[in-house]
Amino acid sequence: MPYVNVKITREGATAAQKAEIIARMTEVLVDVLDKDPRLTFVIIDEVELEDWGVAGLSTSEFRKAQAR
């Protein structure tokens, strides 16, 4: 019973985009490991930019630094 946890920053992913992520992650497990899609769970967690860090900075601050 596979469980996939996808974490993305909260930046307006649409319901359709999330549905596609779920479908494609499920497909990978079916195709690669021959898992039963009815028993495959995909969870999407959306994280605020200030709660996601890169290179010692929040994502917001990291992006600001990259834009300079």
Residue, then its C-alpha position, 0 to 999 in steps of 0.5 A: m500500500p504505497y503512500v506518497n507525500v508531495k510538498i509544494t509551496r502555497e502559491g495557488a496550485t489549482a485543483a486541476q493541477k493537484a489532480e494531475i499530480i495525484a494521477r501521475m504519481t499513482e501512474v508511476l507506482v503502477d508502471v514501475l512497481d506494479k502497485d494497485p492504484r486503488l491502494t495507492f495514496v497520494i497526499i499534497d501538503e501546501v507549505e507557506l513560503e516563510d515555512w520553507g527554507v533554502a540555503g539558510l533562508s525562507t523561500s521568499e528571502f531566497r528568491k529576493a536574493q536571487a533576483r538581485 
